[in-house]
Amino acid sequence: MAFFGALVLAAAIAATQSADAAFAAGHRSRGLAGGWGQGWPYAVPGWGKTRSDISFIAFHPRMGWFVTDRLELYGEATLLLYHRPAPAVSAGLGGLAGRLYWSTHRTWVPYATLGAGLLWTSLDVREIDRIFNFQIFYGAGVRQVKRRGPGLMIELRNHHISNAGTRGSNLGVNALTLLAGVEWTLR
């Protein structure tokens, strides 16, 4: 039992040690994240509550640029493959997004993210009145910092789709989305 405790302590210390590389202004990033999303009735007050039973698989290739060592501006493509309530597809661009990193000198770096863009969808649910919509996503995650090769990332976000009040009742769809992926930092 003492060996197990020592092993856990050593792993915790290693996780908080400084990384051999850090982010810096001028660095670029490339990545691919994928995951699963589920419609849920919670989000920012004022946005409609999702009542439809919605599930999808998400893919997000992305490119970013570090403005400072803690702020990364990025864009990502959005591909959502719905399997519930019926097969459908959403595709678009989250062209204006950013991540704010709490620290950049650790192996695992926590961050908050916020982004927006346009989206085409074939999803037919009562919360969406149009084929072309807007998307807003926000959440938090952790990203691994490595000198060479890809680093891992995991993120939990709310993905909101609506027409921004341009037509109908504009209830919108909110989905809790769990993403995991790999990202390269280009120095």
Backbone as a chain_set.jsonl record, in Angstrom:
{"seq": "MAFFGALVLAAAIAATQSADAAFAAGHRSRGLAGGWGQGWPYAVPGWGKTRSDISFIAFHPRMGWFVTDRLELYGEATLLLYHRPAPAVSAGLGGLAGRLYWSTHRTWVPYATLGAGLLWTSLDVREIDRIFNFQIFYGAGVRQVKRRGPGLMIELRNHHISNAGTRGSNLGVNALTLLAGVEWTLR", "coords": {"N": [[0.82, -1.192, 0.0], [1.957, 1.252, 0.715], [3.76, 1.549, -1.348], [2.037, 2.006, -3.523], [0.937, 4.476, -2.728], [3.25, 6.082, -2.797], [3.788, 5.933, -5.52], [1.548, 7.26, -6.621], [1.971, 9.819, -5.492], [4.422, 10.478, -6.73], [3.576, 10.586, -9.409], [1.793, 12.744, -9.274], [3.529, 14.84, -8.602], [5.153, 14.848, -10.877], [3.297, 15.636, -12.784], [2.913, 18.302, -12.175], [5.299, 19.474, -12.654], [7.535, 21.669, -14.421], [7.153, 22.107, -17.908], [9.129, 20.95, -20.695], [8.948, 22.65, -22.722], [7.285, 25.649, -23.71], [4.43, 27.722, -24.484], [4.589, 30.525, -26.719], [4.439, 33.91, -27.907], [3.818, 34.195, -31.344], [4.124, 31.501, -31.929], [2.571, 28.784, -33.646], [-0.311, 26.639, -34.022], [-1.644, 23.39, -34.728], [-4.313, 21.09, -35.023], [-6.478, 18.28, -34.243], [-9.578, 17.473, -33.108], [-11.969, 15.334, -31.657], [-15.149, 13.969, -30.717], [-18.016, 13.474, -28.6], [-21.406, 14.524, -28.423], [-24.277, 15.667, -26.605], [-27.583, 16.75, -26.519], [-28.769, 19.173, -24.215], [-30.631, 20.775, -21.553], [-29.48, 23.043, -20.394], [-27.729, 26.12, -20.254], [-26.522, 29.35, -21.189], [-28.491, 31.768, -19.545], [-31.477, 32.918, -21.061], [-31.119, 31.861, -23.554], [-32.819, 29.434, -25.465], [-34.121, 26.334, -24.12], [-32.991, 23.12, -24.808], [-35.091, 20.655, -25.827], [-35.415, 18.454, -27.446], [-34.246, 15.11, -28.04], [-31.069, 14.824, -28.672], [-28.149, 13.564, -30.172], [-24.72, 13.342, -31.118], [-21.713, 12.841, -33.085], [-18.662, 14.526, -33.062], [-16.305, 16.376, -35.043], [-13.399, 18.316, -35.246], [-11.121, 19.91, -36.966], [-8.369, 22.138, -36.494], [-6.669, 25.358, -36.496], [-4.254, 27.496, -35.088], [-2.923, 30.57, -33.645], [-0.572, 31.982, -31.551], [-0.987, 34.861, -29.781], [-0.01, 36.014, -27.476], [1.947, 34.541, -24.821], [-0.061, 33.363, -23.366], [-2.487, 33.659, -24.686], [-4.286, 32.351, -27.312], [-5.402, 32.672, -30.563], [-7.707, 31.113, -32.673], [-9.094, 29.102, -35.329], [-11.651, 26.814, -36.251], [-12.9, 24.037, -38.058], [-16.187, 22.681, -38.25], [-17.79, 19.651, -37.936], [-20.557, 17.843, -37.475], [-22.035, 14.818, -36.864], [-25.072, 13.601, -36.659], [-26.881, 11.142, -34.848], [-29.137, 10.834, -33.469], [-32.045, 12.737, -33.177], [-32.556, 11.603, -35.646], [-30.636, 10.48, -38.493], [-28.433, 13.037, -39.479], [-26.606, 15.987, -40.567], [-24.277, 18.529, -39.676], [-22.315, 21.23, -40.734], [-19.652, 23.533, -40.747], [-17.923, 26.596, -39.914], [-16.065, 27.604, -37.199], [-14.912, 30.314, -37.04], [-13.885, 32.427, -35.534], [-12.28, 32.31, -32.721], [-10.937, 31.751, -29.421], [-8.45, 30.86, -26.989], [-7.681, 31.022, -23.606], [-4.99, 30.554, -21.619], [-4.243, 29.369, -18.377], [-1.755, 28.984, -17.273], [1.48, 28.553, -18.672], [3.714, 27.082, -18.302], [3.792, 24.397, -17.541], [3.395, 20.827, -17.728], [0.794, 19.91, -18.276], [-1.636, 22.099, -19.285], [-4.196, 24.147, -18.192], [-7.126, 25.64, -19.706], [-9.495, 28.14, -20.89], [-12.088, 28.437, -23.278], [-13.614, 30.155, -26.049], [-15.767, 30.722, -28.746], [-17.096, 31.482, -32.077], [-19.182, 31.192, -35.004], [-20.354, 30.227, -38.316], [-22.896, 27.938, -39.51], [-24.128, 25.225, -41.373], [-26.941, 23.104, -41.445], [-28.647, 19.946, -41.536], [-30.27, 19.052, -39.641], [-33.381, 18.351, -38.26], [-35.264, 19.601, -36.044], [-37.448, 20.933, -33.491], [-36.251, 23.118, -32.265], [-34.689, 24.504, -34.055], [-35.019, 26.761, -36.719], [-34.026, 27.237, -39.239], [-31.852, 26.44, -42.056], [-29.301, 27.505, -42.36], [-27.313, 28.667, -39.776], [-26.056, 30.2, -36.741], [-23.224, 29.496, -34.693], [-22.118, 29.118, -31.363], [-19.613, 28.468, -29.073], [-18.338, 27.47, -25.919], [-16.158, 26.747, -23.195], [-14.024, 24.636, -21.187], [-10.742, 23.238, -20.763], [-7.862, 21.011, -20.851], [-4.489, 20.995, -21.954], [-1.724, 19.297, -23.258], [1.68, 20.143, -23.114], [4.346, 19.778, -25.217], [7.715, 19.422, -26.35], [8.398, 18.213, -28.803], [6.472, 16.607, -31.343], [2.985, 15.557, -31.191], [0.783, 16.936, -28.732], [-1.563, 15.959, -26.244], [-5.079, 16.704, -25.782], [-7.995, 17.596, -23.904], [-11.363, 18.507, -23.679], [-14.265, 20.135, -22.413], [-17.283, 21.379, -23.464], [-19.972, 23.732, -24.119], [-22.032, 23.639, -26.866], [-23.695, 25.752, -28.884], [-26.351, 26.243, -31.115], [-28.111, 28.415, -33.157], [-30.425, 30.715, -34.794], [-29.997, 33.325, -34.187], [-32.187, 34.963, -33.704], [-33.223, 35.684, -36.191], [-35.328, 34.463, -37.431], [-38.446, 32.858, -36.785], [-39.124, 31.223, -33.603], [-36.632, 30.889, -32.439], [-35.383, 29.045, -30.558], [-33.078, 27.41, -30.327], [-30.298, 25.067, -30.086], [-28.642, 23.473, -27.506], [-25.746, 21.741, -26.648], [-23.982, 19.54, -24.648], [-20.663, 18.851, -24.947], [-18.028, 16.597, -25.212], [-14.691, 16.594, -25.936], [-11.717, 15.179, -27.323], [-8.308, 15.065, -28.334], [-5.454, 15.657, -30.534], [-2.748, 17.968, -30.659], [-0.411, 20.015, -32.302], [2.328, 22.109, -31.601], [3.802, 24.59, -33.364], [6.895, 25.91, -33.669]], "CA": [[0.0, 0.0, 0.0], [2.855, 2.402, 0.749], [4.318, 1.677, -2.693], [1.01, 2.629, -4.336], [0.871, 5.876, -2.316], [4.441, 6.743, -3.321], [3.623, 6.029, -6.96], [0.577, 8.331, -6.863], [2.64, 11.074, -5.17], [5.406, 10.751, -7.786], [2.836, 10.98, -10.606], [1.261, 14.088, -9.039], [4.653, 15.777, -8.687], [5.563, 14.914, -12.279], [2.277, 16.382, -13.536], [3.011, 19.733, -11.901], [6.631, 19.958, -13.005], [7.613, 22.515, -15.594], [7.296, 21.427, -19.182], [10.39, 21.274, -21.355], [8.634, 23.657, -23.723], [6.146, 26.48, -23.331], [3.881, 28.503, -25.578], [5.122, 31.881, -26.812], [3.88, 34.709, -28.995], [4.371, 33.829, -32.64], [3.963, 30.075, -32.181], [1.33, 28.393, -34.307], [-0.742, 25.301, -33.612], [-2.527, 22.616, -35.593], [-4.859, 20.006, -34.225], [-7.694, 17.577, -34.614], [-10.321, 17.029, -31.931], [-13.198, 14.608, -31.947], [-15.828, 13.628, -29.482], [-19.424, 13.131, -28.55], [-22.247, 15.569, -27.868], [-25.632, 15.312, -26.195], [-28.415, 17.912, -26.244], [-29.099, 19.337, -22.801], [-31.457, 21.974, -21.365], [-28.797, 24.079, -19.614], [-26.766, 26.971, -20.96], [-26.617, 30.741, -20.77], [-29.879, 32.215, -19.413], [-31.95, 33.696, -22.199], [-31.132, 30.986, -24.721], [-33.828, 28.396, -25.311], [-33.712, 25.056, -23.557], [-33.119, 22.029, -25.754], [-36.02, 19.612, -25.379], [-35.255, 17.287, -28.315], [-33.194, 14.16, -27.688], [-30.083, 14.983, -29.741], [-26.806, 13.015, -29.936], [-23.888, 13.432, -32.32], [-20.26, 12.686, -33.036], [-18.107, 15.801, -33.518], [-14.927, 16.453, -35.536], [-12.984, 19.718, -35.333], [-9.737, 20.273, -37.291], [-8.179, 23.537, -36.098], [-5.392, 26.052, -36.679], [-4.191, 28.612, -34.153], [-1.776, 31.466, -33.588], [-0.406, 32.557, -30.218], [-0.806, 36.308, -29.756], [0.908, 36.122, -26.343], [2.208, 33.182, -24.322], [-1.269, 32.846, -22.71], [-3.67, 33.847, -25.514], [-4.219, 31.763, -28.642], [-6.547, 32.853, -31.442], [-7.756, 29.968, -33.582], [-10.309, 28.803, -36.064], [-11.845, 25.385, -36.388], [-14.02, 23.544, -38.852], [-17.146, 21.929, -37.448], [-18.55, 18.598, -38.584], [-21.351, 17.115, -36.495], [-22.801, 13.726, -37.463], [-26.142, 13.27, -35.711], [-27.503, 9.827, -34.949], [-30.41, 10.947, -32.788], [-33.232, 11.921, -33.321], [-32.488, 10.923, -36.945], [-29.367, 10.835, -39.13], [-28.351, 14.395, -40.024], [-25.247, 16.512, -40.607], [-24.024, 19.964, -39.573], [-20.948, 21.555, -41.135], [-19.43, 24.974, -40.754], [-16.637, 27.138, -39.502], [-15.956, 28.424, -36.001], [-13.788, 31.095, -37.54], [-13.377, 33.414, -34.58], [-12.235, 31.619, -31.427], [-9.74, 32.004, -28.635], [-8.21, 30.101, -25.761], [-6.875, 31.708, -22.602], [-4.306, 29.551, -20.807], [-3.984, 29.839, -17.016], [-0.31, 28.929, -17.102], [2.055, 27.92, -19.865], [4.985, 26.456, -17.95], [3.522, 23.096, -16.943], [3.19, 19.792, -18.726], [-0.629, 19.988, -18.605], [-2.007, 23.495, -19.153], [-5.646, 24.373, -18.259], [-7.534, 26.801, -20.494], [-10.902, 28.431, -21.169], [-12.237, 28.708, -24.709], [-14.835, 30.823, -26.498], [-15.708, 30.891, -30.192], [-18.34, 31.684, -32.806], [-19.059, 31.006, -36.444], [-21.535, 29.912, -39.108], [-23.128, 26.497, -39.573], [-25.224, 24.673, -42.17], [-27.388, 21.87, -40.819], [-29.83, 19.241, -42.029], [-30.979, 18.608, -38.443], [-34.775, 18.785, -38.274], [-35.842, 19.575, -34.7], [-38.266, 22.136, -33.271], [-35.449, 24.229, -31.742], [-33.988, 25.191, -35.147], [-35.965, 27.191, -37.746], [-33.331, 27.51, -40.5], [-30.775, 25.538, -42.474], [-28.071, 28.223, -42.038], [-27.404, 29.161, -38.408], [-24.836, 30.622, -36.071], [-22.796, 28.613, -33.609], [-21.29, 29.686, -30.302], [-19.15, 27.419, -28.169], [-17.509, 27.919, -24.811], [-15.879, 25.648, -22.283], [-12.714, 24.581, -20.53], [-10.016, 22.014, -21.061], [-6.43, 20.942, -20.545], [-3.673, 20.68, -23.123], [-0.372, 18.852, -22.937], [2.73, 20.9, -23.787], [5.505, 18.94, -25.521], [8.687, 20.056, -27.251], [8.275, 17.589, -30.123], [5.339, 15.718, -31.531], [1.677, 16.069, -30.761], [0.345, 16.899, -27.343], [-2.956, 15.577, -26.104], [-5.98, 17.71, -25.21], [-9.353, 17.178, -23.575], [-12.146, 19.733, -23.49], [-15.704, 20.036, -22.186], [-17.84, 22.649, -23.93], [-21.358, 23.86, -24.55], [-22.104, 24.024, -28.275], [-25.008, 26.36, -29.093], [-26.72, 26.525, -32.504], [-29.378, 29.14, -33.289], [-30.441, 31.659, -35.911], [-29.783, 34.668, -33.613], [-33.41, 35.753, -33.759], [-33.535, 36.14, -37.539], [-36.534, 33.806, -37.933], [-39.135, 31.939, -35.893], [-39.019, 31.404, -32.153], [-35.21, 30.906, -32.112], [-35.066, 28.345, -29.31], [-31.676, 27.003, -30.384], [-29.88, 23.77, -29.559], [-27.456, 23.45, -26.652], [-25.248, 20.38, -26.5], [-22.784, 19.317, -23.85], [-19.773, 18.135, -25.851], [-16.731, 16.179, -24.682], [-13.743, 16.441, -27.03], [-10.348, 14.77, -27.047], [-7.584, 15.137, -29.597], [-4.023, 15.913, -30.554], [-2.396, 19.271, -31.176], [1.005, 20.288, -32.481], [2.755, 23.49, -31.468], [4.847, 24.85, -34.345], [7.727, 26.998, -33.161]], "C": [[0.867, 1.261, 0.0], [3.473, 2.636, -0.628], [3.32, 2.385, -3.606], [0.89, 4.119, -4.009], [2.05, 6.672, -2.849], [4.351, 6.937, -4.828], [2.647, 7.15, -7.335], [1.198, 9.691, -6.585], [3.648, 11.449, -6.251], [4.715, 11.201, -9.064], [2.284, 12.396, -10.458], [2.36, 15.136, -9.14], [5.091, 15.946, -10.132], [4.58, 15.734, -13.102], [2.383, 17.879, -13.31], [4.38, 20.308, -12.244], [6.569, 20.819, -14.263], [7.786, 21.666, -16.841], [8.643, 21.799, -19.782], [10.179, 22.283, -22.478], [7.429, 24.445, -23.237], [5.634, 27.183, -24.577], [4.523, 29.883, -25.561], [4.455, 32.594, -27.977], [4.579, 34.337, -30.294], [4.3, 32.344, -32.946], [2.629, 29.844, -32.878], [0.934, 27.018, -33.805], [-1.652, 24.7, -34.668], [-3.071, 21.481, -34.759], [-6.093, 19.386, -34.83], [-8.334, 17.061, -33.336], [-11.58, 16.319, -32.399], [-13.868, 14.251, -30.644], [-17.292, 13.349, -29.682], [-20.191, 14.27, -27.905], [-23.652, 15.076, -27.599], [-26.397, 16.599, -25.91], [-28.762, 17.963, -24.765], [-29.809, 20.667, -22.588], [-30.781, 23.117, -20.622], [-27.831, 24.853, -20.49], [-26.897, 28.372, -20.407], [-28.084, 31.129, -20.655], [-30.27, 33.116, -20.583], [-31.946, 32.894, -23.483], [-32.14, 29.885, -24.442], [-33.257, 27.11, -24.748], [-33.982, 23.949, -24.562], [-34.002, 20.945, -25.154], [-35.873, 18.339, -26.203], [-34.111, 16.41, -27.83], [-32.195, 14.114, -28.832], [-28.755, 14.386, -29.3], [-26.014, 13.079, -31.231], [-22.443, 13.084, -32.01], [-19.689, 13.945, -33.676], [-16.663, 15.63, -33.993], [-14.582, 17.919, -35.736], [-11.495, 19.827, -35.683], [-9.556, 21.758, -36.998], [-6.767, 24.024, -36.375], [-5.385, 27.257, -35.759], [-2.901, 29.393, -34.236], [-1.722, 32.074, -32.199], [-0.1, 34.042, -30.34], [0.147, 36.668, -28.622], [1.176, 34.693, -25.873], [0.98, 32.57, -23.653], [-2.526, 32.959, -23.554], [-3.428, 33.297, -26.915], [-5.517, 32.075, -29.381], [-6.541, 31.698, -32.417], [-9.084, 29.904, -34.309], [-10.421, 27.301, -36.182], [-13.019, 25.1, -37.309], [-14.909, 22.728, -37.929], [-17.836, 20.91, -38.336], [-19.233, 17.8, -37.491], [-22.183, 16.08, -37.237], [-23.813, 13.25, -36.437], [-26.627, 11.844, -35.94], [-28.821, 9.784, -34.194], [-30.86, 12.398, -32.832], [-33.289, 11.157, -34.639], [-31.134, 11.277, -37.557], [-29.427, 12.216, -39.777], [-26.905, 14.859, -39.928], [-25.287, 18.021, -40.362], [-22.57, 20.192, -39.951], [-20.801, 23.069, -41.178], [-18.049, 25.342, -40.292], [-16.812, 27.967, -38.24], [-14.744, 29.316, -36.218], [-13.189, 32.111, -36.591], [-13.426, 32.788, -33.197], [-10.931, 31.958, -30.716], [-9.671, 31.097, -27.428], [-7.3, 30.935, -24.865], [-6.313, 30.652, -21.668], [-3.994, 30.141, -19.439], [-2.499, 29.931, -16.754], [0.252, 28.282, -18.347], [3.339, 27.164, -19.552], [4.778, 25.173, -17.164], [3.336, 22.085, -18.061], [1.737, 19.774, -19.195], [-1.12, 21.395, -18.275], [-3.531, 23.638, -19.24], [-5.965, 25.644, -19.054], [-9.052, 26.945, -20.512], [-10.988, 28.797, -22.641], [-13.588, 29.34, -25.001], [-14.702, 31.029, -28.0], [-17.077, 31.039, -30.816], [-18.096, 31.471, -34.291], [-20.404, 30.717, -37.085], [-21.653, 28.408, -39.268], [-24.302, 26.196, -40.489], [-25.643, 23.376, -41.509], [-28.595, 21.272, -41.532], [-30.654, 18.706, -40.859], [-32.392, 19.2, -38.44], [-35.382, 18.571, -36.889], [-36.563, 20.899, -34.473], [-37.456, 23.341, -32.787], [-34.755, 25.041, -32.83], [-34.978, 25.49, -36.263], [-35.336, 27.363, -39.124], [-32.306, 26.431, -40.809], [-29.429, 26.185, -42.149], [-28.249, 28.909, -40.687], [-26.055, 29.694, -37.94], [-24.489, 29.589, -35.011], [-21.928, 29.405, -32.635], [-20.88, 28.522, -29.421], [-18.244, 28.022, -27.111], [-17.299, 26.745, -23.873], [-14.501, 25.767, -21.665], [-12.058, 23.253, -20.867], [-8.602, 22.057, -20.535], [-5.712, 20.489, -21.8], [-2.266, 20.331, -22.674], [0.632, 19.657, -23.765], [3.936, 19.99, -23.959], [6.432, 19.679, -26.476], [8.538, 19.511, -28.665], [7.039, 16.7, -30.164], [4.047, 16.3, -31.0], [1.481, 15.966, -29.264], [-1.127, 16.544, -27.309], [-3.77, 16.739, -25.55], [-7.308, 17.042, -24.901], [-10.124, 18.435, -23.193], [-13.617, 19.389, -23.283], [-16.299, 21.388, -22.555], [-19.347, 22.569, -24.118], [-21.319, 24.333, -25.994], [-23.534, 24.487, -28.542], [-25.199, 26.649, -30.583], [-28.045, 27.266, -32.477], [-29.285, 30.104, -34.462], [-30.299, 33.108, -35.449], [-31.003, 35.567, -33.767], [-33.799, 36.236, -35.137], [-34.799, 35.511, -38.109], [-37.139, 32.919, -36.851], [-38.901, 32.243, -34.421], [-37.584, 31.348, -31.638], [-34.896, 30.257, -30.761], [-33.601, 27.936, -29.251], [-31.439, 25.647, -29.75], [-28.628, 23.979, -28.72], [-27.041, 22.01, -26.489], [-23.992, 20.388, -25.648], [-21.885, 18.411, -24.67], [-18.443, 17.852, -25.162], [-15.821, 15.883, -25.854], [-12.397, 15.954, -26.508], [-9.607, 14.815, -28.384], [-6.095, 15.322, -29.414], [-3.788, 17.288, -31.158], [-0.876, 19.411, -31.228], [1.242, 21.766, -32.251], [3.937, 23.677, -32.403], [5.621, 26.084, -33.896], [8.517, 27.639, -34.267]], "O": [[0.525, 2.24, -0.663], [3.685, 3.78, -1.031], [3.702, 3.265, -4.377], [0.755, 4.939, -4.917], [1.884, 7.805, -3.301], [4.776, 7.963, -5.359], [2.904, 7.905, -8.273], [0.985, 10.63, -7.353], [3.724, 12.611, -6.649], [5.207, 12.102, -9.743], [2.306, 13.169, -11.416], [2.142, 16.207, -9.706], [5.37, 17.062, -10.57], [4.984, 16.45, -14.019], [1.979, 18.656, -14.175], [4.587, 21.516, -12.131], [5.645, 20.695, -15.066], [8.473, 20.644, -16.829], [9.23, 22.823, -19.433], [11.141, 22.718, -23.111], [6.64, 23.946, -22.434], [6.318, 27.235, -25.599], [4.953, 30.358, -24.51], [3.969, 31.961, -28.914], [5.8, 34.183, -30.327], [4.404, 31.954, -34.109], [1.683, 30.616, -32.715], [1.755, 26.307, -33.226], [-2.338, 25.412, -35.402], [-2.378, 20.96, -33.885], [-6.671, 19.895, -35.79], [-7.72, 16.311, -32.577], [-12.171, 16.677, -33.417], [-13.232, 14.233, -29.59], [-17.746, 13.03, -30.781], [-19.709, 14.907, -26.969], [-24.154, 14.181, -28.279], [-25.926, 17.447, -25.152], [-29.016, 16.935, -24.138], [-29.61, 21.599, -23.367], [-31.453, 24.08, -20.252], [-27.189, 24.282, -21.372], [-27.339, 28.557, -19.273], [-28.859, 30.853, -21.571], [-29.492, 33.96, -21.028], [-32.692, 33.209, -24.41], [-32.293, 29.456, -23.299], [-32.065, 26.831, -24.88], [-35.082, 23.854, -25.106], [-33.692, 20.389, -24.1], [-36.176, 17.251, -25.712], [-33.127, 16.904, -27.278], [-32.43, 13.451, -29.842], [-28.282, 14.658, -28.197], [-26.568, 12.892, -32.315], [-22.015, 13.04, -30.856], [-20.175, 14.385, -34.718], [-15.899, 14.849, -33.427], [-15.359, 18.677, -36.316], [-10.668, 19.836, -34.771], [-10.47, 22.553, -37.22], [-5.816, 23.248, -36.475], [-6.386, 27.965, -35.652], [-1.915, 28.941, -34.818], [-2.715, 32.62, -31.719], [0.91, 34.436, -30.923], [1.012, 37.528, -28.785], [0.679, 33.74, -26.473], [0.972, 31.367, -23.391], [-3.555, 32.402, -23.175], [-2.502, 33.711, -27.612], [-6.605, 31.777, -28.887], [-5.487, 31.334, -32.94], [-10.056, 30.565, -33.944], [-9.414, 26.593, -36.21], [-14.005, 25.836, -37.33], [-14.441, 22.155, -36.945], [-18.402, 21.263, -39.37], [-18.572, 17.155, -36.676], [-22.949, 16.425, -38.137], [-23.461, 12.58, -35.466], [-26.766, 11.397, -37.078], [-29.547, 8.793, -34.275], [-30.037, 13.258, -32.521], [-34.003, 10.159, -34.738], [-30.538, 12.283, -37.174], [-30.354, 12.524, -40.527], [-26.077, 14.21, -39.289], [-26.218, 18.702, -40.79], [-21.691, 19.436, -39.538], [-21.711, 23.786, -41.592], [-17.13, 24.523, -40.279], [-17.602, 28.911, -38.208], [-13.68, 29.088, -35.641], [-12.087, 32.604, -36.83], [-14.484, 32.738, -32.569], [-9.959, 32.393, -31.333], [-10.688, 30.631, -26.914], [-6.288, 31.478, -25.308], [-7.064, 29.937, -21.004], [-3.534, 31.278, -19.342], [-2.037, 30.857, -16.087], [-0.453, 27.525, -19.015], [3.987, 26.655, -20.466], [5.518, 24.897, -16.22], [3.139, 22.461, -19.217], [1.478, 19.637, -20.39], [-1.033, 21.836, -17.129], [-4.112, 23.284, -20.267], [-5.182, 26.593, -19.072], [-9.789, 26.011, -20.197], [-10.066, 29.4, -23.19], [-14.571, 29.099, -24.301], [-13.653, 31.459, -28.48], [-18.096, 30.763, -30.182], [-16.966, 31.557, -34.773], [-21.455, 30.931, -36.482], [-20.663, 27.683, -39.178], [-25.35, 26.835, -40.395], [-24.788, 22.616, -41.053], [-29.447, 21.988, -42.058], [-31.63, 17.985, -41.066], [-32.566, 20.408, -38.601], [-35.936, 17.513, -36.594], [-36.315, 21.874, -35.182], [-37.927, 24.474, -32.889], [-34.28, 26.146, -32.567], [-35.696, 24.597, -36.713], [-36.054, 27.613, -40.092], [-31.943, 25.624, -39.953], [-28.508, 25.497, -41.71], [-29.215, 29.643, -40.478], [-25.057, 29.64, -38.659], [-25.366, 28.894, -34.497], [-21.119, 30.243, -33.033], [-21.709, 27.685, -29.064], [-17.486, 28.956, -27.372], [-18.148, 25.86, -23.765], [-13.899, 26.84, -21.626], [-12.726, 22.277, -21.211], [-8.194, 23.007, -19.866], [-6.238, 19.714, -22.598], [-1.692, 20.997, -21.811], [0.454, 19.831, -24.97], [4.489, 19.489, -22.981], [5.982, 20.466, -27.309], [8.552, 20.28, -29.627], [6.625, 16.126, -29.157], [4.022, 17.393, -30.435], [1.954, 15.031, -28.618], [-1.855, 16.813, -28.265], [-3.223, 17.648, -24.924], [-7.698, 16.065, -25.539], [-9.618, 19.306, -22.487], [-14.143, 18.466, -23.903], [-15.881, 22.421, -22.033], [-19.918, 21.487, -24.256], [-20.65, 25.316, -26.312], [-24.474, 23.7, -28.437], [-24.324, 27.224, -31.231], [-29.001, 26.808, -31.851], [-28.22, 30.291, -35.05], [-30.467, 34.026, -36.252], [-30.875, 36.779, -33.939], [-34.639, 37.128, -35.249], [-35.299, 35.954, -39.142], [-36.408, 32.294, -36.083], [-38.534, 33.356, -34.043], [-37.34, 31.729, -30.494], [-34.222, 30.855, -29.922], [-32.955, 28.105, -28.217], [-32.26, 25.145, -28.983], [-27.663, 24.593, -29.177], [-27.876, 21.145, -26.222], [-23.058, 21.15, -25.898], [-22.296, 17.315, -25.052], [-17.815, 18.751, -24.601], [-16.128, 15.023, -26.68], [-11.995, 16.28, -25.391], [-10.211, 14.626, -29.44], [-5.547, 15.171, -28.321], [-4.52, 17.725, -32.047], [-0.16, 18.984, -30.321], [0.432, 22.593, -32.667], [4.959, 23.005, -32.26], [5.056, 27.17, -33.762], [9.275, 28.577, -34.021]]}, "num_chains": 1, "name": "protein.A"}
